[in-house]
């Protein structure tokens, strides 16, 4: 159901510092897009809006053609609408984890004056980094044997977000662009509503000496999936038998297809065995009940 006046949609409740609607109405319809990334983004923003209204959480919407829901922290700093409470408390208690919360949202300069906070990247309802931290910062989640077995990680593995690998370049330097999560010997690239891996100039991949060593030669001038190739090369460059995992949503068949197309070009069985793709839905099977319930309500992620 549409809404003719944005002021009827959001109002500031001074007692709770929460943006909420007087009635749980849906936001203005999102413009339909092509591809599963657009469909999932629309679904997650609709879910986020309803979640914010139901729980009376501080939230806003980006002022663009396809608005995204943005959550904020409560005034006391004890909770945040985009995170489950135990997860958020664990994040703010760890200086390295808490630093991830400070990265500015791309639309923060256009924030509406009535918003009571400065938007951050992890405030966005569609943030894959926020989803990743909701899971892996949840207290005790890595103590579960099924979780560790699924990921193939060591019992003492500790999450490190925004890990910077050292991928050798042909000029003798290193590419240190961030990988979303470093977990023991595992590197994880998390995806949610990001667009499908687009075409990349082959020259960009040719900068990496490991590219020709690890994957079959490609004659095309453009090769899709630069970020996925980078993750594979990062695992190859790490000491020991490091592994790489793409963590994506089962509602993104385009990402699954792109991943398996790249996997088919891997030269050796040894490297292929160090590569993995999991869905959030598969991972959800191993999670505590409270965390599973949160993921289902807010993200529509149901264990499979």
PENOR-V470363 format. One line per field, one symbol per residue. burial: b if it has 24 or more other C-alpha atoms within 12 Angstrom, else e. Layout:
# PENOR-V470363
burial->???
This chain:
# PENOR-V470363
burial->eeeeeeeebbbbeeeebbbbbeebbbbbebeeeeebbbbbbbbbbbbbbbbbbbbbbbbbbbeeeebbbbbbbbeeeeebbbbbbbbbbbbbeeeebeebbeeebebbeeeeeebbbbbbbbbbbbbbbbbbbbbbbbbebbeeeebbebbbbeeeebbbbbbbbbbbeeeeeebeeebbbbbbbbbbbbbbbbbbbeeeeeeebbebbbbeebbeeeeeeebbbbbbbbbbbbbbbbeeebbbbbbbbbbbebbbebbeebbebbeeeebbebbbbbbbbebbbbbbeebbebbbbbbbbbee
